[in-house]
Amino acid sequence: MESARKFRASPAQLERIRGSIDARNAEGGVYGVWPAHWHAVKVFESLQTQWRTEVVAKRVLVLGLDLGALPFALAERRNQPHRQPLERLMPQLRTLELGAMEHLNRS
């Protein structure tokens, strides 16, 4: 929902998204991925071991992804469907990264 608000979704769009999330939760919490975002999700999965971290007050703080590994992740996906240009991919990766960081840094 935060991402939808960030991208200025209309109230009607937010309600449809909320309804979809509630329906998915009722089905067991499984979420789908829109085809336009599939490439970003798969690249993000490829980068899952590339987190930059720092220890602060005896706690590991996740700072973000080390994008130095991005060319390797992209090469891994070069022949896959739903590829998209870097200028479309990067905002999607940043959204995934921010959501993951919120979750990882919560505890």
N, C-alpha and C positions, 0 to 999 in steps of 0.2 A: 504494500500500500504506500509506503514511504516513497518508493521509486515512482509510482504513478503520480503522487502529489508533486514530486520533484519535477516531473516532466509536464506539469500543469494539466493533468487529466481533468475533464469536466466533472461536475457532481454526478451526472448520469453515468459516466464511464466509471467513476469510483464505486458507485453502487453495483454496477455489473461485475466489476472485479471482486468486490466484497462478497457478492452472491456466489460467484464462482469459487472463491476460496472457502466459503462456508460449505458449499456442496462437496468440494474435495475433502474437507475435514470430515464430513459426515460419511464419506466413502473410505475413510481410513488414512487421510492425510497424504495421499499421493497427488503430486502436482505434475501437470504437463508442461511442456516447453513449446512455445510457438515456433514454427519453422524458421521465422526470421531471426530467432535468437539461438538456434541449435548450434551453429558454428561457434559462437561465443562460449556456450556452455561446454562444448567439447574441448576447446582451447583452454578454458579455465580448468577443466579436469586435468589436462596435460601439465598445467602449472601448479598442481596441488602440493608439490613438495618444495616449491620455490618461495616460501614465505620469509621475509626479513623480520627478525625479531630482536628484542632487546630486553634485558632483565632490569626491571625497575622495582625497587623495594621488595625484593624476593619474589617477584611475579614476572612471568614472561608476557611481554606486551607485543602483539602482532602489529608491525608497522606498515606492511603492504607486501605486494608481490615483487619479487626480483624479476623485472622484465628483461633482464639480460638473457633469460632462457626463452623468451618469446619467439625468436627466429627458429629455434629447434621445435617448439610446439607447433608453429605454423607449417614447418616442413613436414612434420608428422601428419598433418591434415591436408596436405596439398592436393590430393586426388579425391577428397571427400565431397559429397554433395553439400549444398547450402553454404559454400564458402562465400565470403564477402570481403570487400575492400577494407583495408586497415582503418580508414577514416570512419567506417561504420562499426567495425569490430571494437575499437578502443573504448568508446563510451560504454558499450555493453560490458566489456571486461571490467571497467572501472566500477560499474554498478554492482556486478557480481562480487568484486573485491571488497567494496564498502560494506555490502551486506554480510559477507563472510567475516570481515574484521569486527563488525558490531557483535556478531555472535561469538567469535573467538575471544574477544576482549571482555566479554560480559562477566565471566566468572572471576 
